[in-house]
Amino acid sequence: MNDLLRHIYDYTTEHLDLNDPNYAENRRYAAVHYDALLHTLSPEQAAHLRDYRGMAALATDLEREALFTAAFRAGLYLGALARR
């Protein structure tokens, strides 16, 4: 992602409106279930789960960036078509 696109992406993600009650509820339930699961695992298993969760979060971030880049390019393409 080039510098300009990175700046636009960062600005966009920093200004997301995540006030949807479903979003907050799902995040809360996910945290409760994750904590409950951690308490049932051995320390070694819990470490593996935390590592997995970290790697999954990195993959999700890369997917979001790729989707943003594709959507941005599609918007530029559609804008160019509209000017013809």
N, C-alpha and C positions, 0 to 999 in steps of 0.2 A: 504494500500500500504506500503510495507516495505521500510526501509531507502534507500537501494540501488536503488530500482525501483523508489522511489520518486526523488532521485538525477538524475537519467537518464531522468525521465519525466520533471523535472524542466529544465535541460540542453536543452532538445529537444524543449520545448515550448519557451525558451528564444532565441533560434536560428532559429526560424521559418522564412522562407522567405515569407513575406506577401507583396511583391512588385507587385502582380497581379493587374492590373488596375481595373478589375472588383471588386475585394475585396475592394479597396479604394473607388470606386464609390458607391458601396452598403453601405458601412459604412457611407459615407457622406450623402447619401439620407436618410438612416435610422435616422441619427441624426437630419436632417432637419425636417422630418416628426414627430419625437418624440417631438421636440421643438414646432412645430406648434400645435400638439395635447395638450401639456401641457398648452398652452396659451388659449385653448378653455374650459378648465376644471376649476371648482371651486377649491379653495385651498385644500379642503378636498379630492376631487376627484383626484387632482394631487398628493397628498400624497399617496393615495391608489395605483395609477399607479406607482409611484416611488418604493413603497414597493414591488409591484408585479414584477416590472422589476428587482429589486435586488434579489428576491427569484428565479426568472427564470434564472438569471445569475448564481446563486449558483447551481441550478439543472443542468444547461449546463456544468458547471465545473466538477461536479461529473460524468456526462455522458462521458465527454472527458477522464477523468481519468480511468473510467471503460473500455472504448474502447481501450485506450492505453495499459492497463494491459492485456486485452484479446489479442490484437495484439502481444504484447511482448511474452506472453505465447505461442501463436501460432507459433511465430518465433522460440522459443526455441524447440518446439515440431518438427517443420519441420527440424530444424538443426539436431536434434537427429536422425530423420529418414534418412536424407541425409548421415549420418556417418555410417549407418548400411551396 
